[in-house]
């Protein structure tokens, strides 16, 4: 008995935890699957936009770094490789090899490269006495690499189809790494260290709060639009079904040519003030009725 109660409590806790993590998810699994199919094209376009934006950004950064440094550096080499890899990834997304199930893994790959993009911009550089094969452009200042972290976090919240808890975890991990590296290696402006770190923490908190709010609003709006579209399609199908029933009813009580004429008039707008009167003149009807009456009288 105790084991069953504990099992029930554990199952309830897991259910509550899963609902907390996926609070926007529809309770009906079939409806959730239909929504995922409905939203896939929009998510695919968002991922393509992120990749295209990174190709443009890393390409520009690599060219600017080469132009100003006049030598290969760790930053411009990385940006060039990043630009090339994302160009290949964009080409893969536009081939027949791309399947729906791969989109989430593509998002995880983008998160990994966002992390490396921020890592090469952290306020870490070797000592002047330590010679390296490649020049490092970053300075030991706490403000170094802040915009890269903010940019990556904003993309994770706003343009990538990630679950809220994954985007939030990413938004916490990157600032934590940046703050830790700043505390350990940022040696310039030591007298302003706490002011710089406080400003960085405030910026990171703001971008996470805005990102969470934007992610929730977008998720709610997309699911509301899906429900409205579904209800509109259901209403149209119901209307078509009612029209078919009305057509069958007309055919059951009226001749086919009259029913079709009425249907055509109903479908077309009314031009005059009065509706059409479905009366036709028939010749020799009295003779037919008289003939039928005579035949019945003889019988």
PAZAPA-4460 file (N, C-alpha, C; in steps of 0.05 Angstrom, whole numbers, plus 32768, in hexadecimal, padded with zeros to 4 digits):
% residues 299
    n_x    n_y    n_z   ca_x   ca_y   ca_z    c_x    c_y    c_z   seq   type   mol
   8011   7FE8   8000   8000   8000   8000   8011   8019   8000     1      X     A
   8026   8019   8011   8038   8030   8013   8046   8034   7FF9     2      X     A
   804F   801E   7FEC   805D   8020   7FD3   804B   802C   7FBD     3      X     A
   8032   8024   7FBD   801F   802E   7FA9   801A   804C   7FAD     4      X     A
   8018   8054   7FC6   8014   8071   7FCC   802C   8081   7FC4     5      X     A
   8044   8076   7FC9   805C   8084   7FC1   805E   8086   7FA3     6      X     A
   8057   8070   7F95   8058   8070   7F78   8044   8085   7F6D     7      X     A
   802C   8087   7F79   8019   809B   7F70   8023   80B7   7F75     8      X     A
   802F   80BB   7F8C   803A   80D6   7F92   8050   80DD   7F7E     9      X     A
   8062   80CA   7F78   8077   80CF   7F65   806C   80D5   7F49    10      X     A
   8058   80C6   7F41   804C   80CB   7F27   803F   80E6   7F25    11      X     A
   8031   80EE   7F3B   8025   8109   7F3C   803A   811F   7F3B    12      X     A
   8050   811B   7F49   8065   812E   7F48   8071   8131   7F2D    13      X     A
   8076   811A   7F1F   8080   811B   7F04   806D   8129   7EF1    14      X     A
   8053   8124   7EF5   803F   8130   7EE4   803F   814E   7EE8    15      X     A
   803F   8157   7F01   8040   8173   7F07   8059   8181   7EFD    16      X     A
   806F   8173   7EFF   8089   817E   7EF6   8089   8181   7ED7    17      X     A
   807E   816C   7ECA   807D   816D   7EAC   806A   8183   7EA3    18      X     A
   8053   8187   7EB1   8041   819C   7EAA   804D   81B8   7EAF    19      X     A
   805E   81B9   7EC4   806B   81D3   7ECA   807F   81DA   7EB4    20      X     A
   808D   81C6   7EAA   80A1   81CB   7E95   8094   81CF   7E7A    21      X     A
   807C   81C3   7E76   806E   81C5   7E5C   8052   81D0   7E61    22      X     A
   8050   81E7   7E6E   8036   81F0   7E76   8025   81FA   7E5E    23      X     A
   8032   8200   7E47   8022   8208   7E30   8019   81F0   7E1F    24      X     A
   8022   81D8   7E26   801C   81C1   7E16   7FFE   81BA   7E19    25      X     A
   7FF2   81B1   7E02   7FD6   81A9   7E03   7FD3   818F   7E12    26      X     A
   7FBD   818C   7E20   7FB8   8173   7E2E   7FB3   815B   7E1C    27      X     A
   7FA7   8161   7E05   7FA2   814C   7DF1   7FBB   8148   7DE1    28      X     A
   7FC6   812F   7DE2   7FDF   8129   7DD3   7FDB   812C   7DB5    29      X     A
   7FC4   8123   7DAB   7FBF   8126   7D8E   7FBF   8143   7D85    30      X     A
   7FB3   8154   7D96   7FB3   8170   7D8F   7FCF   817C   7D91    31      X     A
   7FDF   8173   7DA3   7FFB   817D   7DA6   800B   8174   7D8D    32      X     A
   8007   815C   7D84   8015   8153   7D6C   800D   8163   7D54    33      X     A
   7FF3   8168   7D52   7FE9   8179   7D3B   7FF4   8195   7D3D    34      X     A
   7FF7   81A0   7D54   8003   81BA   7D57   8020   81BA   7D4F    35      X     A
   802F   81A6   7D56   804B   81A4   7D4E   804E   81A3   7D30    36      X     A
   803C   8195   7D23   803D   8194   7D06   8035   81AF   7CFA    37      X     A
   8022   81BC   7D07   801A   81D7   7CFD   8030   81EC   7D00    38      X     A
   803F   81EB   7D16   8053   81FF   7D1C   806E   81F9   7D10    39      X     A
   8072   81E2   7D04   808D   81DA   7CFB   8098   81ED   7CE6    40      X     A
   8088   81F6   7CD3   8092   8208   7CBE   809C   8222   7CCA    41      X     A
   808D   822C   7CDD   8096   8245   7CEA   80B0   8241   7CFA    42      X     A
   80B2   822B   7D08   80CA   8225   7D17   80E2   8221   7D04    43      X     A
   80DD   8213   7CEE   80F2   820F   7CDA   80FC   822A   7CCF    44      X     A
   80E9   823C   7CC9   80F1   8256   7CBF   8101   8266   7CD4    45      X     A
   80FA   8263   7CED   8109   8271   7D02   8125   8267   7D05    46      X     A
   8128   824C   7D03   8143   8240   7D05   8154   8249   7CED    47      X     A
   8148   8249   7CD6   8157   8252   7CBE   815F   826F   7CC1    48      X     A
   814E   8280   7CCD   8155   829C   7CD1   816C   829F   7CE5    49      X     A
   816C   828E   7CFA   8183   828F   7D0D   819D   8288   7CFF    50      X     A
   819C   8273   7CF0   81B5   826A   7CE2   81BE   827F   7CCE    51      X     A
   81AC   828B   7CBF   81B3   82A0   7CAC   81BE   82B8   7CBA    52      X     A
   81B2   82BF   7CD1   81BC   82D6   7CE0   81D8   82D1   7CEB    53      X     A
   81DE   82B9   7CF4   81F9   82B2   7CFE   820D   82B2   7CE7    54      X     A
   8205   82A8   7CD0   8217   82A9   7CB9   821F   82C5   7CB2    55      X     A
   820B   82D7   7CB1   8211   82F3   7CAC   8223   8300   7CC1    56      X     A
   821C   82FB   7CDB   822A   8307   7CF1   8247   82FD   7CF2    57      X     A
   824B   82E3   7CF2   8266   82D8   7CF4   8277   82DF   7CDB    58      X     A
   826B   82E1   7CC4   8279   82E9   7CAC   8283   8306   7CAE    59      X     A
   8272   8317   7CB8   8279   8334   7CBB   828F   8336   7CD1    60      X     A
   828B   8329   7CE7   829F   832A   7CFD   82BB   8320   7CF4    61      X     A
   82BB   830A   7CE4   82D4   82FF   7CDB   82E2   8313   7CC8    62      X     A
   82D3   831F   7CB6   82DF   8332   7CA3   82E9   834B   7CB2    63      X     A
   82D9   8355   7CC5   82E2   836D   7CD4   82FB   8367   7CE4    64      X     A
   82FC   834F   7CF0   8313   8348   7D01   832C   8346   7CF0    65      X     A
   8329   833A   7CD8   8341   8337   7CC6   834A   8353   7CBD    66      X     A
   8336   8365   7CB7   833D   837F   7CAD   834C   8390   7CC2    67      X     A
   8344   838E   7CDB   8350   839E   7CF0   8368   8391   7CFD    68      X     A
   8368   8377   7D00   837F   8369   7D0D   8395   8364   7CF9    69      X     A
   838F   8363   7CDF   83A3   835D   7CCB   83B3   8344   7CD0    70      X     A
   83A6   8331   7CDE   83B4   8318   7CE4   839E   8304   7CED    71      X     A
   83A4   82EA   7CEB   8390   82D6   7CF5   838F   82D7   7D13    72      X     A
   8377   82D8   7D1E   8373   82D7   7D3A   8360   82C0   7D41    73      X     A
   835E   82BA   7D5B   834C   82A5   7D63   832F   82AC   7D5D    74      X     A
   8329   82C6   7D5F   830D   82CE   7D5A   8306   82CD   7D3C    75      X     A
   8317   82D8   7D2B   830E   82D8   7D0E   8310   82BC   7D02    76      X     A
   8322   82AB   7D0C   8322   828F   7D02   8309   8281   7D0B    77      X     A
   8301   8284   7D25   82E9   8277   7D2E   82D1   8282   7D1F    78      X     A
   82CE   829C   7D1C   82B7   82A7   7D0E   82B6   829D   7CF1    79      X     A
   82CD   829A   7CE4   82CC   828F   7CC9   82C3   8272   7CC8    80      X     A
   82CD   8262   7CDB   82C5   8246   7CDC   82A7   8244   7CE3    81      X     A
   829E   8255   7CF6   8282   8255   7CFE   8270   825C   7CE6    82      X     A
   8278   8270   7CD6   8269   8278   7CBF   8268   8261   7CAB    83      X     A
   827E   8253   7CA6   827E   823D   7C94   826C   8226   7C9D    84      X     A
   826E   821F   7CB7   825E   8209   7CC1   8240   820F   7CC0    85      X     A
   8239   8228   7CC6   821C   822F   7CC5   8213   8230   7CA8    86      X     A
   8224   8237   7C95   821C   8236   7C79   8217   821A   7C70    87      X     A
   8227   8207   7C7A   8222   81EB   7C74   8208   81E1   7C81    88      X     A
   8204   81EA   7C9A   81EB   81E3   7CA8   81D2   81EE   7C99    89      X     A
   81D4   8206   7C8F   81BE   8212   7C80   81B9   8202   7C66    90      X     A
   81CF   81FA   7C59   81CB   81E9   7C41   81BE   81CF   7C48    91      X     A
   81C5   81C3   7C5F   81B9   81AA   7C67   819B   81AD   7C6C    92      X     A
   8193   81C3   7C78   8177   81C8   7C7E   8166   81CA   7C65    93      X     A
   8173   81D1   7C4F   8164   81D5   7C36   8167   81BD   7C23    94      X     A
   816F   81A6   7C2D   8171   818E   7C1E   815B   817A   7C26    95      X     A
   8158   8165   7C17   8144   8150   7C1E   814D   813F   7C36    96      X     A
   8166   8141   7C3E   816F   8132   7C55   8164   813D   7C6F    97      X     A
   815B   8156   7C6F   8150   8162   7C87   8134   8156   7C8D    98      X     A
   8131   814D   7CA5   8117   8142   7CAE   810D   8152   7CC6    99      X     A
   80F3   814E   7CCB   80E7   815E   7CE1   80F4   8158   7CFC   100      X     A
   80FC   813F   7D00   8107   8137   7D1A   8123   8143   7D1F   101      X     A
   8130   814D   7D09   814B   8158   7D0C   814B   8175   7D16   102      X     A
   8134   8182   7D15   8134   819F   7D1B   813D   81A4   7D38   103      X     A
   8134   8194   7D4B   813C   8198   7D66   815A   8195   7D6A   104      X     A
   8166   8181   7D5C   8183   817D   7D5E   8192   8194   7D51   105      X     A
   8187   819F   7D3C   8193   81B7   7D30   8193   81CE   7D44   106      X     A
   817E   81D0   7D53   817D   81E5   7D68   8192   81E1   7D7D   107      X     A
   8196   81C8   7D85   81AA   81C2   7D99   81C6   81C8   7D8E   108      X     A
   81CA   81C3   7D74   81E4   81C9   7D68   81E8   81E8   7D68   109      X     A
   81D3   81F6   7D62   81D5   8214   7D62   81DC   821E   7D7E   110      X     A
   81D0   8212   7D93   81D6   821A   7DAE   81F3   8214   7DB5   111      X     A
   81FE   81FE   7DAB   821A   81F8   7DB0   822C   820C   7DA3   112      X     A
   8226   8214   7D8A   8237   8227   7D7C   8233   8243   7D88   113      X     A
   821B   8249   7D93   8217   8262   7DA1   8229   8264   7DB9   114      X     A
   822C   824D   7DC7   823D   824B   7DDF   825A   8250   7DD7   115      X     A
   8263   8243   7DC1   827F   8247   7DB8   8283   8264   7DAE   116      X     A
   826E   826F   7DA1   8270   828B   7D98   8274   829E   7DAF   117      X     A
   8267   8298   7DC6   826B   82A9   7DDE   8285   82A2   7DEC   118      X     A
   828E   8289   7DEA   82A7   8281   7DF8   82BF   828F   7DEC   119      X     A
   82C0   8293   7DD2   82D8   82A0   7DC6   82D7   82BE   7DCB   120      X     A
   82C1   82C8   7DD6   82BF   82E5   7DDC   82C1   82EB   7DFA   121      X     A
   82C6   82D7   7E0A   82C8   82DB   7E27   82E0   82EC   7E2E   122      X     A
   82DF   82FA   7E44   82F6   830B   7E4C   830E   82FB   7E56   123      X     A
   8319   82EC   7E44   8330   82DB   7E4B   8345   82DE   7E35   124      X     A
   835D   82E4   7E3C   8373   82E6   7E29   838C   82DE   7E38   125      X     A
   839F   82D3   7E29   83B8   82CA   7E37   83C8   82E3   7E40   126      X     A
   83DA   82DE   7E54   83EB   82F3   7E5E   83FD   82FD   7E48   127      X     A
   8406   8316   7E4B   8418   8321   7E37   8432   8312   7E35   128      X     A
   843B   8306   7E4A   8454   82F7   7E4A   8451   82DC   7E3C   129      X     A
   8438   82D3   7E39   8432   82B8   7E2E   842C   82BC   7E10   130      X     A
   843D   82B1   7DFF   843A   82B4   7DE2   8429   829D   7DD8   131      X     A
   8416   82A4   7DC6   8405   8290   7DBA   8408   8292   7D9B   132      X     A
   8401   827C   7D8E   8403   827B   7D71   83EE   828E   7D64   133      X     A
   83D7   8291   7D70   83C2   82A2   7D66   83BE   82B9   7D79   134      X     A
   83B9   82D0   7D6D   83B3   82E8   7D7D   8396   82E6   7D88   135      X     A
   8392   82EF   7DA0   8377   82F0   7DAC   836F   830D   7DAF   136      X     A
   8357   8313   7DA4   834E   832E   7DA2   8340   8337   7DBC   137      X     A
   8336   8325   7DCC   8327   832D   7DE3   8339   8339   7DF9   138      X     A
   832D   834B   7E08   833B   8358   7E1E   8330   834E   7E39   139      X     A
   8340   8351   7E4E   8338   8348   7E68   8327   835D   7E76   140      X     A
   8310   8362   7E6A   82FC   8375   7E74   82E2   8367   7E78   141      X     A
   82D4   836D   7E8E   82BB   835F   7E94   82A5   8363   7E7F   142      X     A
   82A7   837A   7E70   8293   837F   7E5C   8298   8370   7E42   143      X     A
   82AF   8363   7E40   82B5   8354   7E27   82A3   833B   7E25   144      X     A
   8296   8339   7E0E   8285   8321   7E08   8269   8323   7E12   145      X     A
   8261   833A   7E1D   8246   833C   7E28   8231   833C   7E11   146      X     A
   8237   834B   7DFC   8222   834C   7DE6   821F   8331   7DD9   147      X     A
   8234   8322   7DD7   8232   8307   7DCB   8220   82F5   7DDC   148      X     A
   8223   82F7   7DF6   8211   82E7   7E08   81F4   82F0   7E06   149      X     A
   81F0   830A   7E06   81D5   8314   7E04   81C8   830D   7DE9   150      X     A
   81D7   830F   7DD4   81CD   8308   7DB9   81C5   82EA   7DB8   151      X     A
   81D6   82D9   7DC2   81D1   82BC   7DC1   81B8   82B5   7DD2   152      X     A
   81B6   82C1   7DEA   819F   82BB   7DFB   8185   82C5   7DEE   153      X     A
   8186   82DC   7DE2   816E   82E6   7DD5   8165   82D5   7DBE   154      X     A
   8178   82CA   7DAF   8172   82B8   7D99   8165   829E   7DA4   155      X     A
   8170   8294   7DBA   8165   827B   7DC5   8148   827F   7DCE   156      X     A
   8142   8296   7DD9   8126   829A   7DE2   8114   82A1   7DCB   157      X     A
   811D   82B1   7DB8   810B   82BD   7DA5   8108   82AF   7D8B   158      X     A
   811D   82A2   7D81   811C   8297   7D66   811F   8279   7D64   159      X     A
   8127   826C   7D79   812A   824F   7D78   8113   8241   7D86   160      X     A
   8109   822B   7D79   80F2   821C   7D85   80FB   820A   7D9B   161      X     A
   8103   8216   7DB1   810C   8207   7DC8   80F7   8208   7DDE   162      X     A
   80F7   81F4   7DF0   80E6   81F5   7E07   80F0   820B   7E1A   163      X     A
   80DE   8215   7E2A   80E4   822C   7E3B   80FA   8225   7E4E   164      X     A
   80FA   820D   7E59   810F   8207   7E6E   812A   8204   7E61   165      X     A
   812B   81FB   7E48   8145   81F8   7E3A   8151   8214   7E35   166      X     A
   8140   8226   7E2A   8149   8241   7E25   8151   824F   7E3F   167      X     A
   8142   824B   7E54   8149   8257   7E6E   8164   824C   7E79   168      X     A
   8168   8232   7E76   8181   8226   7E7F   8198   8231   7E6F   169      X     A
   8194   8235   7E55   81A9   8241   7E44   81AE   825E   7E4C   170      X     A
   8198   826C   7E52   819A   8288   7E5B   81A7   828C   7E76   171      X     A
   81A8   8277   7E86   81B6   8278   7EA0   81D3   826F   7E9D   172      X     A
   81D7   825B   7E8D   81F2   824F   7E8A   8206   8263   7E7E   173      X     A
   81FF   8270   7E68   8212   8283   7E5C   821A   829A   7E6E   174      X     A
   8207   82A8   7E7A   820F   82BE   7E8D   8220   82B4   7EA4   175      X     A
   821A   829B   7EAE   822A   8290   7EC4   8247   828C   7EBC   176      X     A
   824B   8281   7EA3   8266   827E   7E99   8274   8298   7E96   177      X     A
   8266   82AC   7E8B   8272   82C6   7E86   827A   82D3   7EA0   178      X     A
   8268   82D3   7EB4   826E   82DF   7ECE   8286   82D1   7EDC   179      X     A
   8286   82B6   7EDA   829C   82A8   7EE6   82B7   82AF   7EDA   180      X     A
   82B8   82AF   7EBF   82D1   82B6   7EB1   82D9   82D3   7EB7   181      X     A
   82C5   82E5   7EB9   82CC   8301   7EBF   82D8   8303   7EDB   182      X     A
   82CD   82F4   7EEE   82D8   82F5   7F09   82F5   82EB   7F0A   183      X     A
   82FB   82D6   7EFA   8315   82C9   7EFB   832A   82D7   7EEA   184      X     A
   8322   82E2   7ED3   8336   82EB   7EC0   8335   8308   7EB8   185      X     A
   831F   8316   7EBE   831D   8332   7EB8   832E   8342   7ECB   186      X     A
   8346   834B   7EC2   8359   8358   7ED4   8359   8377   7ED0   187      X     A
   834E   8380   7EBB   834E   839D   7EB6   8337   83AB   7EC4   188      X     A
   833C   83C3   7ECD   8328   83D3   7EDC   831E   83C4   7EF5   189      X     A
   8332   83BB   7F04   832B   83AC   7F1C   831B   83BC   7F30   190      X     A
   831F   83D7   7F31   8311   83E7   7F44   82F3   83EB   7F3C   191      X     A
   82EC   83E3   7F24   82D0   83E5   7F1B   82C5   83C9   7F15   192      X     A
   82D1   83B5   7F21   82C9   8399   7F1B   82AC   8394   7F23   193      X     A
   82A5   839B   7F3C   828A   8395   7F45   8275   83A5   7F36   194      X     A
   827C   83BD   7F2F   8269   83CD   7F1F   8264   83C0   7F03   195      X     A
   827A   83B6   7EF7   8278   83A9   7EDD   8268   838F   7EDF   196      X     A
   826E   837F   7EF4   825F   8366   7EF7   8242   836B   7EFD   197      X     A
   823C   837F   7F0D   8220   8386   7F14   8211   838E   7EFA   198      X     A
   821E   839E   7EEA   8211   83A6   7ED0   820D   838E   7EBE   199      X     A
   8220   837C   7EBD   821D   8364   7EAD   8206   8352   7EB7   200      X     A
   8205   834E   7ED1   81F0   833E   7EDD   81D5   834B   7ED7   201      X     A
   81D3   8365   7ED9   81B9   8373   7ED3   81B1   836F   7EB6   202      X     A
   81C5   8371   7EA4   81BF   836D   7E87   81B6   8350   7E82   203      X     A
   81C4   833D   7E8E   81BC   8321   7E8A   81A0   831B   7E96   204      X     A
   819A   8326   7EAD   8180   8322   7EB8   816A   832E   7EA6   205      X     A
   816F   8346   7E9B   815B   8353   7E8A   8156   8343   7E71   206      X     A
   816B   8339   7E64   8167   832A   7E4B   8159   8310   7E51   207      X     A
   815E   8303   7E68   8150   82EB   7E6E   8133   82F0   7E75   208      X     A
   812D   8305   7E83   8111   830C   7E89   8102   8312   7E70   209      X     A
   810E   8323   7E5F   8100   8329   7E45   80FD   8311   7E34   210      X     A
   8112   8300   7E34   8110   82E7   7E23   80FB   82D4   7E2D   211      X     A
   80F9   82D0   7E47   80E4   82BE   7E52   80C8   82C9   7E4C   212      X     A
   80C5   82E3   7E50   80AB   82F0   7E4A   80A4   82ED   7E2C   213      X     A
   80B7   82F3   7E1B   80B2   82F1   7DFE   80AD   82D4   7DF6   214      X     A
   80BC   82C1   7E01   80B8   82A5   7DFA   809B   829C   7E02   215      X     A
   8093   82A3   7E1A   8078   829B   7E23   8062   82A8   7E12   216      X     A
   8066   82C2   7E0C   8052   82CF   7DFB   8050   82C4   7DDF   217      X     A
   8067   82BD   7DD4   8067   82B1   7DB9   805A   8295   7DB9   218      X     A
   8061   8286   7DCE   8055   826B   7DD0   8037   826C   7DD3   219      X     A
   802E   827E   7DE4   8011   8281   7DE8   8003   828B   7DCF   220      X     A
   800F   829F   7DC1   8003   82A9   7DA8   8002   8294   7D92   221      X     A
   8018   8284   7D8F   8018   8270   7D7B   8003   825A   7D80   222      X     A
   8000   8252   7D99   7FEC   823E   7D9F   7FD0   8249   7D9D   223      X     A
   7FCC   8262   7DA3   7FB2   826E   7DA0   7FAB   8271   7D82   224      X     A
   7FBF   8278   7D72   7FBA   827A   7D55   7FB4   825E   7D49   225      X     A
   7FC1   8249   7D54   7FBB   822E   7D4B   7F9F   8226   7D51   226      X     A
   7F96   822C   7D6A   7F7B   8225   7D72   7F66   8235   7D62   227      X     A
   7F6C   824E   7D5C   7F59   825E   7D4C   7F57   8253   7D30   228      X     A
   7F6E   824B   7D24   7F6E   823F   7D0A   7F5F   8225   7D09   229      X     A
   7F64   8215   7D1E   7F56   81FB   7D1F   7F38   81FF   7D22   230      X     A
   7F30   8211   7D33   7F13   8217   7D36   7F07   8221   7D1D   231      X     A
   7F16   8232   7D0E   7F0B   823D   7CF5   7F08   8227   7CE0   232      X     A
   7F1B   8215   7CDF   7F19   81FE   7CCC   7F02   81EC   7CD4   233      X     A
   7EFF   81E7   7CEE   7EE9   81D6   7CF7   7ECE   81E2   7CF1   234      X     A
   7ECC   81FD   7CF5   7EB3   820B   7CEE   7EAC   8209   7CD1   235      X     A
   7EC1   820C   7CC0   7EBD   820A   7CA3   7EB4   81EE   7C9B   236      X     A
   7EC1   81DA   7CA6   7EB9   81BF   7CA0   7E9C   81B9   7CA9   237      X     A
   7E95   81C4   7CC0   7E7A   81C0   7CCA   7E66   81CF   7CB8   238      X     A
   7E6D   81E6   7CAE   7E5C   81F5   7C9C   7E58   81E6   7C81   239      X     A
   7E6E   81DA   7C77   7E6C   81CA   7C5F   7E5A   81B2   7C63   240      X     A
   7E5C   81A6   7C7A   7E4B   818F   7C80   7E2E   8197   7C81   241      X     A
   7E28   81AE   7C8D   7E0D   81B8   7C8E   7E02   81BE   7C73   242      X     A
   7E13   81CA   7C62   7E0B   81CF   7C46   7E05   81B6   7C37   243      X     A
   7E15   81A1   7C3B   7E0F   8188   7C2E   7DF4   817C   7C37   244      X     A
   7DEF   817E   7C52   7DD5   8175   7C5C   7DBE   8185   7C50   245      X     A
   7DC1   819F   7C4E   7DAC   81B0   7C42   7DA8   81A9   7C25   246      X     A
   7DBE   81A3   7C16   7DBB   819C   7BFA   7DAC   8181   7BF7   247      X     A
   7DB2   816E   7C09   7DA4   8155   7C08   7D87   8158   7C0F   248      X     A
   7D81   816B   7C21   7D65   8170   7C28   7D56   817C   7C11   249      X     A
   7D62   818F   7C03   7D55   819B   7BEC   7D50   8187   7BD6   250      X     A
   7D64   8175   7BD2   7D60   8161   7BBD   7D4B   814D   7BC4   251      X     A
   7D46   814A   7BDE   7D31   8136   7BE7   7D15   8141   7BE4   252      X     A
   7D11   815C   7BE4   7CF6   8167   7BE3   7CF1   8177   7BC9   253      X     A
   7D06   817D   7BBA   7D02   818C   7BA1   7D0F   817E   7B8A   254      X     A
   7D05   8184   7B72   7D13   8179   7B5A   7D30   8182   7B59   255      X     A
   7D41   8173   7B4C   7D5D   8178   7B4C   7D64   8193   7B3F   256      X     A
   7D57   819A   7B29   7D5D   81B3   7B1B   7D55   81CB   7B2C   257      X     A
   7D3F   81C9   7B3B   7D37   81DF   7B4D   7D49   81E1   7B65   258      X     A
   7D51   81CB   7B70   7D63   81CB   7B87   7D7F   81D7   7B7F   259      X     A
   7D89   81CF   7B67   7DA2   81DA   7B5E   7DA1   81F8   7B59   260      X     A
   7D8A   8200   7B4E   7D86   821D   7B49   7D85   822D   7B63   261      X     A
   7D78   8222   7B77   7D77   822F   7B91   7D92   822F   7B9E   262      X     A
   7DA1   821A   7B9B   7DBC   8219   7BA7   7DCE   822E   7B9A   263      X     A
   7DCC   8231   7B7F   7DDD   8244   7B71   7DD5   8261   7B79   264      X     A
   7DBB   8266   7B7D   7DB3   8280   7B86   7DBB   8286   7BA2   265      X     A
   7DBB   8272   7BB3   7DC4   8276   7BCF   7DE2   827C   7BD0   266      X     A
   7DF1   826F   7BBF   7E0E   8274   7BBF   7E15   828F   7BB3   267      X     A
   7E05   829A   7BA1   7E0B   82B4   7B95   7DFD   82CA   7BA5   268      X     A
   7E09   82E2   7BA4   7DFD   82F9   7BB3   7DE3   8302   7BA7   269      X     A
   7DD1   830C   7BB8   7DB7   8316   7BAE   7DBB   8332   7BA3   270      X     A
   7DB3   8336   7B89   7DB6   8350   7B7C   7D9E   8362   7B81   271      X     A
   7D87   8357   7B80   7D6F   8367   7B83   7D65   8369   7BA0   272      X     A
   7D4E   8375   7BA3   7D42   8378   7BBE   7D34   835F   7BC7   273      X     A
   7D29   8350   7BB4   7D1A   8338   7BBA   7D28   831F   7BB0   274      X     A
   7D23   8309   7BBE   7D2F   82F0   7BB6   7D20   82E5   7B9E   275      X     A
   7D2C   82D3   7B90   7D20   82C7   7B78   7D0A   82B4   7B80   276      X     A
   7CF4   82B5   7B71   7CDD   82A4   7B76   7CDF   828C   7B62   277      X     A
   7CDF   8274   7B6E   7CE4   825C   7B5E   7CC9   8251   7B54   278      X     A
   7CBD   8260   7B41   7CA3   8257   7B34   7CA8   8256   7B16   279      X     A
   7CA0   8240   7B0A   7CA2   823D   7AED   7C87   8236   7AE2   280      X     A
   7C83   823F   7ACA   7C6A   8239   7ABC   7C6D   8220   7AAC   281      X     A
   7C59   820E   7AAE   7C59   81F5   7AA0   7C40   81F3   7A8F   282      X     A
   7C43   81EC   7A76   7C2C   81EA   7A63   7C1F   81CE   7A65   283      X     A
   7C05   81CD   7A5F   7BF6   81B5   7A5E   7BF5   81A5   7A78   284      X     A
   7BF8   81B2   7A8E   7BF7   81A4   7AA7   7BDA   819C   7AAD   285      X     A
   7BC6   81AC   7AA5   7BAA   81A5   7AAA   7BA2   818C   7A9B   286      X     A
   7BAD   8189   7A83   7BA6   8172   7A73   7BB2   8159   7A80   287      X     A
   7BCA   815B   7A8B   7BD6   8144   7A98   7BC6   813C   7AB0   288      X     A
   7BBE   8150   7AC0   7BAE   814A   7AD8   7B93   813E   7AD0   289      X     A
   7B87   8148   7ABC   7B6D   813D   7AB2   7B71   8120   7AA9   290      X     A
   7B87   811C   7A9A   7B8C   8101   7A90   7B90   80ED   7AA8   291      X     A
   7B9E   80F6   7ABC   7BA2   80E4   7AD3   7B88   80E0   7AE2   292      X     A
   7B77   80F4   7AE4   7B5E   80F1   7AF2   7B4B   80DD   7AE3   293      X     A
   7B4C   80DF   7AC8   7B3B   80CD   7AB8   7B45   80B0   7ABC   294      X     A
   7B5F   80AC   7ABB   7B6A   8091   7ABE   7B63   8086   7AD9   295      X     A
   7B65   8096   7AEE   7B5E   808C   7B08   7B41   8086   7B0B   296      X     A
   7B2F   8097   7AFD   7B13   8091   7AFE   7B0C   8077   7AF0   297      X     A
   7B1A   8071   7ADB   7B14   8058   7ACC   7B1D   8040   7ADD   298      X     A
   7B32   8044   7AED   7B3A   802E   7AFD   7B26   8029   7B13   299      X     A
***
